[in-house]
């Protein structure tokens, strides 16, 4: 799963990566120097390697 979201407390854009439902890491894509909140909602997609398909993850399952 790959999720991209805005972390307002620290004013940064984060990518949250989860591999095989076990390994998880966060990557800071942008931090500091951001003058205003980015105009996007958190989004995530699940990649199924067995069927080679992509499905959106419901907003309710994403971090706040």
Secondary structure, 3 states (H helix, E strand, C coil): CEEEEEECCCCEEEEEEEECCCEEEEEEEEECCCCCCCCCCCEEEEEECCCCEEEECCHHHCCC
